[in-house]
Amino acid sequence: MQQLQQRWVRFARAGKTGFGALDGKHVREHRGDMFAAPEPTGSVFALDELRLLTPTQPSKVIALWNNFHALGEKLQLPVPAEPLYLLKAPNSFLAAGEPIRKPLCEGKVVFEGELGIVIGKTCTAVPEAQALDHVFGYTCANDVTVADILHRDASFAQWARAKGFDTFCPMGPAVATGLDPASLTVTTLLDGAARQHYPISDMRFSVAQLVSLISLDMTLHPGDVILCGTSVGVGSMKPGNLVEVEINGIGRLSNRFGDG
């Protein structure tokens, strides 16, 4: 059965948190479980009256490396035999509109506009043919990284540290359902200028393959997010820069760097 196309957001209002479906410039509040037949409350709020939260509350965010042909070929990286990934720390999760903090350490900080897969049903060792049944929808993400830290120590690649600083995983503004991921395009803008523009169809591992193969290693829970990796055009940020990740059908994730 084809999934209904909707965009869901989590929000804070009057000291309380909630979630609902986007309807133009308004949010129709729902109750229950976003991932399991939520019910409308009848309340409708203006979007500009709400403070958006991260679109889900994931137990983990999994970030892919070397998952796009264009970037892999540019860096002369072979196609991996299996997905290469790391985990982003929970302290890095950040909502749309919130500032990305400048780390206290020195080093180049780079943006990586990415598509996020949002899990909707718990899955362990799910077959590839059934993997999409466990996907709730998709969101925009920015896999922020202190690039200079990665290979600072020749004996150990510091992926978790380089990508795990506070606020280094902006996600949002919404989770969109009913989309064909192969039809999506990621655009990343730095102060309004496009720096990345690439198709999700260029992925080395498809959405179904990623969900299936990663679920062989660890159980995926509703709300968990898999960042699909990035492509060419990654660049550095300076304090004050506005970084925006836009994906057709989902929306635009906007965060300013260095204001926190």
C-alpha positions as CSV (number, residue, x, y, z in Angstrom):
1,M,0.0,0.0,0.0
2,Q,1.4,3.4,-1.0
3,Q,2.2,5.7,1.9
4,L,0.4,9.0,2.2
5,Q,2.5,12.0,1.4
6,Q,2.7,14.1,4.6
7,R,5.3,16.2,6.5
8,W,5.5,15.7,10.2
9,V,7.2,18.0,12.8
10,R,7.9,18.0,16.5
11,F,7.5,21.3,18.3
12,A,7.5,23.1,21.6
13,R,4.7,25.5,22.6
14,A,3.8,27.1,25.9
15,G,6.2,24.9,27.8
16,K,4.9,21.7,26.3
17,T,6.1,19.5,23.4
18,G,3.9,18.0,20.7
19,F,3.9,16.9,17.1
20,G,1.7,17.3,14.1
21,A,1.3,17.4,10.3
22,L,2.3,20.4,8.3
23,D,-0.5,22.0,6.3
24,G,1.0,25.0,4.5
25,K,2.0,27.5,7.2
26,H,0.1,25.7,9.9
27,V,0.5,22.5,12.0
28,R,-2.4,20.2,12.7
29,E,-1.6,18.8,16.1
30,H,-1.8,15.0,16.7
31,R,-1.7,12.7,19.7
32,G,-0.4,9.2,20.2
33,D,2.6,7.8,18.4
34,M,3.8,9.5,15.2
35,F,4.8,6.2,13.8
36,A,1.6,4.3,14.6
37,A,-1.7,5.8,13.6
38,P,-1.6,9.2,15.3
39,E,-4.9,10.9,15.9
40,P,-5.6,14.6,15.2
41,T,-6.4,16.6,18.4
42,G,-8.4,19.2,16.4
43,S,-5.9,22.0,17.4
44,V,-4.2,23.9,14.6
45,F,-1.2,26.2,15.3
46,A,0.5,28.8,13.1
47,L,4.0,27.4,12.2
48,D,5.7,30.7,13.1
49,E,4.3,30.5,16.7
50,L,6.1,27.2,17.3
51,R,9.7,26.3,18.1
52,L,10.7,23.3,16.0
53,L,12.4,20.4,17.7
54,T,14.4,17.6,16.0
55,P,11.9,15.8,13.9
56,T,12.3,12.6,15.9
57,Q,14.0,11.5,19.2
58,P,16.4,8.9,17.8
59,S,18.1,6.3,20.0
60,K,20.9,6.6,17.5
61,V,21.9,8.4,14.3
62,I,24.0,6.3,11.9
63,A,26.2,8.2,9.4
64,L,27.5,6.7,6.1
65,W,30.9,7.2,4.5
66,N,31.8,6.7,0.9
67,N,28.2,6.1,-0.3
68,F,28.1,8.2,-3.5
69,H,29.7,7.3,-6.7
70,A,30.6,10.9,-7.7
71,L,32.5,11.7,-4.4
72,G,34.0,8.2,-4.3
73,E,35.4,8.6,-7.8
74,K,36.7,12.1,-7.1
75,L,38.6,10.8,-4.0
76,Q,39.6,7.6,-5.9
77,L,37.8,5.4,-3.3
78,P,36.7,1.9,-4.4
79,V,33.1,0.8,-3.9
80,P,33.0,-0.8,-0.5
81,A,31.8,-4.3,0.0
82,E,29.4,-3.3,2.7
83,P,28.2,0.1,4.2
84,L,30.9,2.0,6.0
85,Y,29.3,3.9,8.9
86,L,29.7,5.5,12.3
87,L,27.4,6.7,15.1
88,K,26.7,10.4,15.8
89,A,26.5,11.2,19.5
90,P,23.1,12.3,21.0
91,N,24.6,15.6,22.2
92,S,25.1,16.5,18.5
93,F,21.4,16.3,17.6
94,L,20.1,19.8,16.7
95,A,16.8,21.2,15.5
96,A,16.2,23.5,12.5
97,G,16.9,27.1,13.3
98,E,19.2,26.5,16.2
99,P,22.9,27.6,16.0
100,I,25.7,25.3,15.3
101,R,28.4,25.9,18.0
102,K,31.9,26.6,17.1
103,P,34.1,24.0,18.8
104,L,36.7,25.2,21.3
105,C,39.4,23.2,19.4
106,E,41.1,24.6,16.3
107,G,40.5,23.1,12.9
108,K,38.4,23.4,9.7
109,V,34.7,22.8,10.3
110,V,32.9,21.5,7.2
111,F,29.2,21.0,6.2
112,E,27.9,17.9,4.6
113,G,24.3,18.1,3.3
114,E,22.6,14.7,3.5
115,L,19.4,12.8,3.3
116,G,18.2,11.1,6.5
117,I,16.3,7.9,6.5
118,V,13.8,7.8,9.4
119,I,12.9,4.4,10.7
120,G,9.3,3.7,11.5
121,K,9.2,0.1,12.7
122,T,11.6,-1.9,14.8
123,C,13.7,-4.1,12.6
124,T,16.5,-6.6,13.1
125,A,18.0,-8.5,10.1
126,V,15.3,-7.4,7.8
127,P,15.5,-8.7,4.2
128,E,16.2,-6.1,1.6
129,A,12.8,-6.8,-0.1
130,Q,11.0,-5.8,3.1
131,A,13.3,-3.0,4.3
132,L,11.2,-0.1,2.9
133,D,8.3,-1.4,5.0
134,H,10.3,-0.3,8.0
135,V,11.0,3.2,6.8
136,F,8.7,6.0,8.0
137,G,10.0,8.8,5.9
138,Y,12.9,11.1,5.2
139,T,14.5,14.3,6.6
140,C,17.3,16.8,5.8
141,A,20.5,16.6,7.8
142,N,23.9,18.3,8.0
143,D,26.7,15.9,9.1
144,V,29.0,18.6,10.5
145,T,32.6,17.6,10.9
146,V,35.9,19.0,12.2
147,A,37.9,17.7,9.3
148,D,41.4,18.3,10.7
149,I,40.8,16.0,13.6
150,L,40.0,12.9,11.5
151,H,43.6,11.9,10.8
152,R,45.5,14.0,13.4
153,D,46.7,10.8,15.1
154,A,48.2,8.4,12.6
155,S,47.3,5.4,14.7
156,F,43.5,6.0,15.0
157,A,41.0,7.7,12.8
158,Q,38.9,9.9,15.1
159,W,35.5,9.7,13.3
160,A,33.4,9.8,16.4
161,R,35.1,12.8,17.9
162,A,35.3,14.8,14.6
163,K,31.6,14.3,14.0
164,G,30.3,14.2,17.6
165,F,30.7,17.7,18.9
166,D,27.7,19.4,20.5
167,T,25.2,20.6,17.8
168,F,27.0,18.8,15.0
169,C,24.0,16.9,13.7
170,P,21.2,19.3,12.6
171,M,18.1,17.5,11.4
172,G,14.7,18.7,10.1
173,P,12.7,20.7,9.7
174,A,10.3,17.8,9.0
175,V,10.0,14.1,8.3
176,A,8.3,13.6,4.9
177,T,6.4,10.4,4.1
178,G,5.4,8.9,0.8
179,L,8.5,10.0,-1.1
180,D,10.5,8.0,-3.6
181,P,14.0,8.5,-2.4
182,A,15.5,7.8,-5.8
183,S,13.8,10.9,-7.1
184,L,15.2,13.3,-4.5
185,T,18.0,15.8,-4.9
186,V,20.1,17.4,-2.1
187,T,21.1,21.0,-2.3
188,T,23.3,22.7,0.2
189,L,23.6,26.4,0.3
190,L,26.2,28.5,2.1
191,D,25.0,32.1,2.7
192,G,22.5,31.6,-0.2
193,A,25.0,30.2,-2.7
194,A,24.6,26.6,-3.8
195,R,27.6,24.5,-2.9
196,Q,26.2,21.0,-3.3
197,H,23.5,19.7,-5.7
198,Y,23.4,16.0,-6.1
199,P,20.9,13.2,-6.8
200,I,20.1,10.5,-4.2
201,S,20.0,8.0,-7.2
202,D,23.8,8.2,-7.2
203,M,24.1,6.3,-3.9
204,R,26.3,3.2,-3.9
205,F,23.9,1.5,-1.4
206,S,20.2,2.1,-1.8
207,V,17.9,3.0,1.0
208,A,16.6,-0.6,1.1
209,Q,20.1,-2.0,1.1
210,L,21.2,0.4,3.9
211,V,18.3,-0.5,6.2
212,S,18.7,-4.2,5.5
213,L,22.5,-4.4,5.9
214,I,22.7,-2.2,9.0
215,S,19.9,-4.1,10.7
216,L,22.1,-7.2,10.5
217,D,24.4,-5.4,12.9
218,M,22.1,-3.6,15.2
219,T,18.4,-3.3,15.9
220,L,16.8,-0.2,14.4
221,H,14.0,1.5,16.4
222,P,11.3,3.9,15.4
223,G,12.8,7.4,15.1
224,D,16.3,6.2,14.4
225,V,18.0,8.1,11.6
226,I,20.4,6.8,8.9
227,L,22.3,9.6,7.2
228,C,23.0,8.4,3.7
229,G,26.4,10.1,3.3
230,T,27.3,13.1,1.1
231,S,28.6,13.8,-2.3
232,V,30.8,16.4,-4.0
233,G,30.8,20.1,-2.9
234,V,31.6,19.7,0.8
235,G,33.1,22.9,2.1
236,S,34.2,24.7,5.3
237,M,32.2,27.1,7.4
238,K,33.2,30.3,9.1
239,P,31.4,31.9,12.1
240,G,28.3,33.7,11.0
241,N,27.7,31.5,7.9
242,L,24.2,30.3,7.3
243,V,24.1,26.7,6.1
244,E,20.9,25.3,4.5
245,V,20.2,21.8,3.3
246,E,17.2,21.6,1.0
247,I,15.6,18.4,-0.4
248,N,12.6,18.5,-2.6
249,G,9.4,17.3,-0.9
250,I,11.0,17.7,2.6
251,G,11.9,21.3,3.1
252,R,14.9,23.4,4.0
253,L,17.0,22.9,7.1
254,S,18.6,26.2,8.1
255,N,21.3,26.7,10.8
256,R,23.8,29.4,11.4
257,F,27.4,28.5,12.4
258,G,29.2,30.0,15.3
259,D,26.4,31.9,17.1
260,G,26.0,29.5,20.0
